[in-house]
Amino acid sequence: MANVPIREKVKRIMSSAADGSQYSETSKRAGLYILYALFGAAVLLLFALAAGLVQTGHYIGSTVLLLAGAAIGYILVQLIRA
């Protein structure tokens, strides 16, 4: 029964996530802004890598990275609008 403490932690996390009143709105908002920043950084990184691949002549890889960056950017916009 080594997983009993882990099971209790998971139950506590699930109950706090379902309830949502345990954490203040400020901390929830800060976490959301951190998520936005991570998504934005991922988009910028993918676009920078795609630009580097274009300069070296790897157009297929650049296209794949541009599509991935555009998809993550679209997800970010949808998260902000929600």
LUMROBA-728520 format. One record per atom (N, C-alpha, C, O): residue in three letters; x, y, z. Coordinates in steps of 0.02 Angstrom, whole numbers, padded with zeros to 5 digits, always signed. Layout:
N
ALAXYZ;...
This chain:
82
MET+00041-00059+00000;MET+00000+00000+00000;MET+00043+00063+00000;MET+00031+00110+00038;ALA+00093+00063-00042;ALA+00138+00120-00045;ALA+00105+00179-00080;ALA+00129+00236-00072;ASN+00052+00168-00117;ASN+00022+00223-00155;ASN-00035+00257-00118;ASN-00070+00299-00147;VAL-00046+00240-00054;VAL-00100+00272-00016;VAL-00088+00347-00008;VAL-00135+00385-00018;PRO-00028+00371+00011;PRO-00019+00444+00015;PRO-00029+00479-00052;PRO-00056+00534-00054;ILE-00009+00447-00106;ILE-00018+00477-00172;ILE-00093+00480-00188;ILE-00117+00529-00216;ARG-00129+00428-00170;ARG-00201+00426-00182;ARG-00236+00482-00144;ARG-00282+00515-00170;GLU-00215+00494-00082;GLU-00244+00548-00042;GLU-00229+00616-00073;GLU-00272+00660-00074;LYS-00168+00625-00098;LYS-00151+00688-00130;LYS-00193+00699-00192;LYS-00216+00755-00204;VAL-00203+00647-00231;VAL-00243+00653-00292;VAL-00315+00670-00274;VAL-00346+00711-00308;LYS-00342+00639-00222;LYS-00410+00655-00200;LYS-00416+00728-00178;LYS-00465+00761-00193;ARG-00365+00752-00143;ARG-00365+00822-00120;ARG-00361+00870-00179;ARG-00396+00921-00180;ILE-00319+00854-00228;ILE-00313+00897-00287;ILE-00378+00897-00326;ILE-00401+00950-00350;MET-00409+00838-00334;MET-00471+00834-00372;MET-00527+00873-00337;MET-00567+00906-00370;SER-00530+00869-00271;SER-00583+00904-00235;SER-00572+00980-00238;SER-00620+01017-00245;SER-00510+01002-00234;SER-00498+01074-00238;SER-00509+01100-00308;SER-00531+01157-00317;ALA-00494+01060-00358;ALA-00506+01081-00427;ALA-00581+01083-00442;ALA-00604+01127-00478;ALA-00619+01037-00413;ALA-00691+01036-00424;ALA-00724+01093-00387;ALA-00771+01124-00412;ASP-00700+01107-00327;ASP-00730+01160-00286;ASP-00710+01229-00312;ASP-00752+01271-00326;GLY-00645+01240-00318;GLY-00620+01302-00345;GLY-00619+01360-00297;GLY-00592+01413-00313;SER-00649+01353-00238;SER-00652+01409-00192;SER-00592+01410-00145;SER-00584+01458-00107;GLN-00550+01361-00148;GLN-00492+01358-00104;GLN-00439+01408-00124;GLN-00399+01430-00082;TYR-00436+01427-00187;TYR-00385+01472-00212;TYR-00417+01540-00228;TYR-00474+01543-00250;SER-00380+01593-00217;SER-00406+01660-00230;SER-00409+01673-00305;SER-00375+01640-00345;GLU-00449+01721-00324;GLU-00456+01739-00394;GLU-00391+01769-00422;GLU-00376+01761-00481;THR-00353+01802-00379;THR-00290+01831-00401;THR-00241+01777-00421;THR-00206+01784-00471;SER-00237+01723-00382;SER-00190+01669-00399;SER-00214+01631-00461;SER-00173+01609-00501;LYS-00279+01624-00469;LYS-00305+01592-00529;LYS-00289+01633-00591;LYS-00268+01607-00643;ARG-00298+01699-00585;ARG-00284+01744-00641;ARG-00209+01744-00657;ARG-00190+01745-00716;ALA-00167+01743-00605;ALA-00095+01742-00617;ALA-00074+01678-00652;ALA-00032+01679-00697;GLY-00103+01622-00632;GLY-00089+01559-00666;GLY-00110+01559-00738;GLY-00076+01531-00781;LEU-00166+01591-00752;LEU-00190+01595-00821;LEU-00144+01639-00863;LEU-00130+01623-00921;TYR-00119+01693-00834;TYR-00073+01736-00871;TYR-00006+01701-00883;TYR+00025+01711-00935;ILE+00015+01660-00836;ILE+00076+01621-00847;ILE+00065+01571-00904;ILE+00110+01561-00945;LEU+00007+01541-00906;LEU-00009+01495-00961;LEU-00009+01532-01028;LEU+00017+01506-01078;TYR-00038+01592-01030;TYR-00037+01632-01091;TYR+00035+01648-01112;TYR+00052+01644-01171;ALA+00077+01665-01064;ALA+00147+01682-01079;ALA+00184+01621-01107;ALA+00224+01628-01153;LEU+00171+01563-01079;LEU+00204+01502-01104;LEU+00182+01486-01175;LEU+00223+01467-01217;PHE+00118+01493-01188;PHE+00093+01481-01256;PHE+00123+01532-01305;PHE+00144+01514-01360;GLY+00125+01595-01284;GLY+00154+01647-01326;GLY+00228+01635-01340;GLY+00251+01645-01396;ALA+00265+01613-01290;ALA+00336+01598-01299;ALA+00345+01540-01346;ALA+00392+01539-01387;ALA+00301+01490-01342;ALA+00305+01433-01387;ALA+00293+01454-01459;ALA+00327+01432-01505;VAL+00244+01498-01469;VAL+00229+01523-01537;VAL+00289+01561-01565;VAL+00309+01550-01622;LEU+00317+01606-01524;LEU+00374+01645-01547;LEU+00434+01600-01562;LEU+00470+01611-01611;LEU+00446+01551-01520;LEU+00501+01505-01532;LEU+00492+01466-01597;LEU+00540+01458-01635;LEU+00432+01442-01609;LEU+00420+01404-01671;LEU+00427+01449-01732;LEU+00454+01427-01783;PHE+00404+01511-01728;PHE+00412+01556-01785;PHE+00486+01573-01797;PHE+00507+01578-01854;ALA+00524+01581-01743;ALA+00596+01595-01751;ALA+00632+01535-01781;ALA+00675+01544-01824;LEU+00615+01476-01759;LEU+00645+01416-01789;LEU+00626+01408-01862;LEU+00667+01389-01904;ALA+00564+01424-01878;ALA+00542+01420-01948;ALA+00580+01470-01991;ALA+00599+01455-02047;ALA+00591+01530-01965;ALA+00629+01581-02002;ALA+00701+01557-02013;ALA+00729+01567-02067;GLY+00730+01526-01964;GLY+00798+01498-01972;GLY+00800+01443-02024;GLY+00848+01438-02062;LEU+00749+01402-02025;LEU+00747+01348-02075;LEU+00738+01376-02145;LEU+00764+01347-02193;VAL+00701+01430-02152;VAL+00693+01461-02218;VAL+00759+01487-02243;VAL+00776+01481-02302;GLN+00798+01517-02198;GLN+00863+01545-02217;GLN+00911+01491-02239;GLN+00955+01504-02281;THR+00905+01431-02211;THR+00950+01377-02230;THR+00923+01335-02288;THR+00957+01289-02311;GLY+00863+01350-02311;GLY+00836+01315-02369;GLY+00794+01254-02353;GLY+00779+01215-02398;HIS+00776+01244-02291;HIS+00734+01187-02272;HIS+00661+01209-02269;HIS+00634+01225-02216;TYR+00630+01210-02327;TYR+00564+01239-02333;TYR+00509+01194-02305;TYR+00459+01219-02279;ILE+00517+01129-02310;ILE+00466+01083-02285;ILE+00463+01086-02208;ILE+00410+01090-02179;GLY+00522+01084-02177;GLY+00525+01088-02104;GLY+00499+01155-02080;GLY+00466+01159-02028;SER+00514+01207-02117;SER+00489+01274-02099;SER+00413+01277-02103;SER+00381+01306-02060;THR+00386+01246-02154;THR+00313+01245-02161;THR+00280+01208-02104;THR+00229+01229-02078;VAL+00310+01152-02084;VAL+00283+01113-02028;VAL+00284+01155-01964;VAL+00236+01156-01927;LEU+00340+01189-01951;LEU+00345+01230-01891;LEU+00298+01289-01894;LEU+00269+01308-01843;LEU+00289+01319-01952;LEU+00242+01375-01958;LEU+00171+01352-01945;LEU+00132+01387-01912;LEU+00152+01292-01970;LEU+00086+01266-01957;LEU+00076+01250-01884;LEU+00022+01263-01856;ALA+00127+01222-01852;ALA+00122+01208-01780;ALA+00116+01272-01740;ALA+00077+01277-01693;GLY+00155+01323-01758;GLY+00151+01387-01724;GLY+00084+01420-01734;GLY+00056+01450-01688;ALA+00057+01415-01795;ALA-00009+01443-01808;ALA-00063+01407-01768;ALA-00110+01439-01744;ALA-00057+01342-01762;ALA-00106+01303-01723;ALA-00103+01323-01649;ALA-00155+01332-01617;ILE-00043+01330-01622;ILE-00037+01349-01552;ILE-00061+01421-01542;ILE-00092+01437-01492;GLY-00047+01464-01591;GLY-00072+01533-01588;GLY-00148+01535-01590;GLY-00178+01575-01554;TYR-00178+01493-01630;TYR-00251+01490-01633;TYR-00280+01467-01566;TYR-00330+01494-01543;ILE-00248+01417-01536;ILE-00270+01393-01471;ILE-00264+01448-01419;ILE-00309+01457-01377;LEU-00210+01486-01422;LEU-00200+01542-01375;LEU-00255+01594-01383;LEU-00282+01618-01333;VAL-00271+01612-01445;VAL-00324+01661-01457;VAL-00391+01636-01431;VAL-00430+01674-01401;GLN-00405+01572-01442;GLN-00468+01544-01417;GLN-00470+01542-01341;GLN-00523+01552-01312;LEU-00413+01530-01309;LEU-00411+01532-01236;LEU-00423+01602-01210;LEU-00457+01611-01159;ILE-00396+01651-01243;ILE-00405+01720-01221;ILE-00477+01742-01230;ILE-00504+01777-01188;ARG-00508+01722-01284;ARG-00578+01741-01297;ARG-00627+01706-01252;ARG-00682+01732-01241;ALA-00610+01648-01225;ALA-00657+01609-01184;ALA-00671+01641-01118;ALA-00709+01614-01078;
